[in-house]
Amino acid sequence: MTDFEAKLSKYADLAVQIGVNVQPGQILVVNAPILAADFVRMITAKAYAIGARLVKVNWSDASITRQQFEHAAPEVFTEPPTWYAGEMTELAEKGAAILNVIAEDPDALKGIDPVRISNYQKVRGAALTKYREMQMSDKVSWSIVAVPCQAWADKVFPDVPAEERLSKLWEAIFHTVRLDREDPVAAWQEHLDTLDQKANVLNAKKYKKLHYIAPGTDLSIELPEGHIWAQGDSINAKGHSFVANMPTEEVFTAPLKTGVNGTVRSTKPLSHGGNIIDGFSITFENGRIVSVSAEQGHEALEHLISMDEGAKYLGEVALVPHKSPISESNILYYNTLFDENASNHLAIGMAYAFCLEGGKDMTPDELIAHGLNNSVTHVDFMIGSAEMNIYGISADGTEEPVFLNGNWAF
């Protein structure tokens, strides 16, 4: 076995054991591009070795997807995919674990009619409402891991010789998921413990509000009563742990839907719907987005915040220190899975039910009544930098630093 094959095998172990944490007798669903076939075969073998009841793989291909957006009949993009939503919901109800393997070209849909993309995202999101509610209340185990493709590697490393870019991106990904440690599984447990310590401090503080200050940013975010700061390690309905994002460096919670005021400016490009949105600012009043601007991808941003009414509000507040492994690598991935873990970020759209005391057992209407946002979408965007300060404000008005110069103040 080559060194690369050994690392790939360890990566599959991490995805199966730490990511979705497959249990004996459990179904594993893998959504993956065909270019990741070798990796998915390793995942399948390891899941069956643990005792998985069934490994079901759903394949995709970037070229076919683009052809669909270019040539399929217009009505295809407005017809809800109820067949797919029904399958995913049924599998989730049976306790299946869902592993998404991504390999995204940031410019995959560049030049495609944004209306087609927006319509597709909207009807797909609406069709998957029940499944998404199960996912965002930790009813099921799910995880996202990435493998490189040539187009993505070309975007990330344009100054590296073309023949070296793919292997360089592989090595970068391996580093982010701690595969260069002697015992990656133990390294992950230690890392999750560290994130948990930060979450515990914030949960003890019970801040009423956060105030963000940075170049182009002056933003106030209220937090709902009973909010919970969470981190990468979650517990599903059967009491089994899983890590939704690999890598993960964040501690996060849900904002009060109507409690966001001010302006925030992005600090990294957002790759969304196969297009890049960059250099953008968003202004909020009483939680709702009232204006946006963007140096690149303005139309795509407008379509994003028009997905539904909930797409005009925030659903997540996440804290990531500037001194984190991905940030310090100085690699811009053009992929939210990585870039959000190099920067403080926010998310437009649906809030996580588990970020509220008792939220896992609440209905969507009850979550809304407690101040959480609901939407067919959930899109993270990056706002952190070494110039950002964040202050926590308690119910009695006491103010103290949470982040100074981009890093934890405690």
VEXBA-801537 format. One record per residue (C-alpha): residue in one letter; x, z, y. Coordinates in steps of 0.2 Angstrom, whole numbers, plus 5000, padded with zeros to 4 digits. Layout:
aXZY/...
//
This chain:
m500050005000/t500749955017/d500750085032/f499349985040/e498249995024/a498650185022/k498050215040/l496550105037/s496150205022/k496350375032/y495150295045/a493850265032/d494050445026/l493750505044/a492250395046/v491450455030/q491950635030/i491950685048/g490950545056/v489350545046/n489950675034/v489050585019/q488250705006/p488050684987/g486350594984/q486250525002/i485950345008/l487350275020/v486850135031/v488350035038/n488049915053/a489549815055/p490249645060/i490849535046/l492649535053/a492749715048/a492349675029/d493949755022/f493649915032/v491849925026/r492349895008/m493450045010/i492050145018/t490850095004/a492050144990/k492450314998/a490550355001/y490150314983/a491650424977/i490850564987/g489250534978/a488150424990/r486550374982/l486650194990/v487750115003/k486749985012/v487749865024/n486949765038/w488149625043/s488249545060/d489349405068/a489749385086/s489749195086/i487949185078/t487349315090/r487949205105/q487149055097/q485449155096/f485549195114/e485949015119/h484748925108/a483349025100/a481549005106/p481149105122/e479849205113/v481149275101/f481749385115/t480049465119/e479449495101/p479749675096/p480849675080/t479549785071/w480349745054/y482049805058/a481349965067/g480250005052/e481749985040/m482850095051/t481450225054/e481050235035/l482950255031/a483050395044/e481550485037/k482350475020/g483850565027/a485050425028/a486650435038/i486950285050/l488750225053/n488950095066/v490649995066/i490949905082/a492149765087/e491549705103/d492149565114/p491849625132/d491349455138/a490449405122/l488849355131/k489649295148/g488649155155/i487049195145/d485449205155/p485349385159/v483449385158/r483549345139/i484749485137/s483649605146/n482149555137/y482949575120/q483649755125/k481949805131/v480849755117/r482149815104/g482249985113/a480450005113/a480249955095/l481550085090/t480750225099/k480350335084/y482050305076/r482950335093/e481950505095/m482550555078/q484350505082/m484350595099/s483650755092/d484950765078/k483650735064/v484950615056/s486850605055/w487550455064/s489250395070/i490150255079/v491850195075/a492750035081/v493949905074/p494749775085/c494449585086/q495549455094/a494449425110/w494449615113/a496249635111/d496649485122/k495549575136/v496449745134/f498249675132/p498349515142/d500249545146/v500749565128/p501249415117/a499649345110/e500249365092/e500549555095/r498949605104/l497849635088/s499049755080/k499349845097/l497449875098/w497449935080/e498750065084/a497950115100/i496350145091/f497250245077/h498050355090/t496350395098/v495650455082/r497150555078/l497750455063/d499550485069/r499350665064/e500050735048/d498250795043/p496950695053/v495450785046/a496250955051/a496750885068/w494950835071/q494351015066/e495551085078/h495050965092/l493151005090/d493551195091/t494351165107/l492951065114/d491751205108/q492751335118/k492451235134/a490551215130/n490451405127/v491151445144/l489951325152/n488451385143/a488851565148/k488951505166/k487151435166/y487451335182/k485951285192/k486851135199/l488451035199/h489150955215/y490350805213/i491550755226/a492750605225/p493150445235/g491450355236/t490550495227/d489550645234/l488250685221/s487250835217/i486550855200/e485250995195/l485251055177/p483551105169/e483251285164/g483751315146/h485051175146/i486351175133/w488151105134/a488551015118/q490150925111/g490550805098/d490150905083/s488250905080/i487150975066/n485750875058/a484050935052/k484850985035/g486151085042/h487650965040/s488850925053/f489350755060/v490250675074/a489250545083/n490750465093/m492550435086/p493450465097/t492650605108/e493350705122/e491750755131/v490750915134/f488950855140/t487250915144/a485550835151/p485250835170/l483550885177/k482650715179/t482150745197/g483650845203/v484950705206/n485350665224/g486750575233/t487950425229/v489150405214/r490450265212/s491150195196/t492950215192/k493050095177/p492149935172/l490649945161/s490449825147/h488549805144/g487549675136/g489149565133/n489549565152/i490649665164/i489949775178/d491249835190/g491549915206/f489849985207/s488950125217/i487250205213/t486250305226/f484950435220/e483450525228/n482550655219/g483250595203/r482750415205/i483950265208/v483550195226/s484950075228/v486449995219/s487949885223/a489249805213/e490749695215/q490549615199/g488949605188/h487649655201/e486249555192/a486649635176/l486649805184/e484949775192/h484249715175/l484949875167/i484049995179/s482449895177/m482249915158/d480850035161/e480550175174/g481650295164/a483150175167/k483050225185/y483550405181/l484950495172/g484950565154/e486750635152/v488050725162/a489750725153/l491450815158/v493050735152/p494750795159/h495850665167/k497250735156/s496550675140/p497350565127/i496450405131/s496650435150/e498450465148/s498750315138/n498250215154/i497350085143/l495750015149/y494749965134/y493249885142/n492249975129/t491250125133/l491650215116/f493350235122/d493250225141/e491950365142/n493150475134/a494450445147/s493350495161/n491950605168/h490350505165/l488450495167/a487150405157/i485650305163/g484150325153/m483550445138/a484150625137/y484750705121/a483450835115/f484750945108/c485350975126/l483851095129/e483451255121/g482151225107/g482251035112/k482550975094/d480851035089/m479950975105/t478850815106/p479350685119/d477950745131/e478650925129/l480350865133/i479750775149/a478850935154/h480451035153/g481250905165/l482150785153/n482150595155/n481450475143/s481850285142/v482150145130/t483950145135/h485450255136/v487050185145/d488550285149/f489550235165/m491250305170/i491450405187/g492950515184/s494750515191/a496150625196/e495350635214/m493750715208/n493250895211/i491650965203/y490851135208/g489651235198/i488251315209/s487351465201/a485551515204/d486051645218/g487051505227/t488751565221/e489951415220/e491551395210/p492651255204/v492351175187/f493551025189/l494951015202/n495950855204/g495150785189/n495450925176/w494651085170/a494751225183/f494651355169/
//
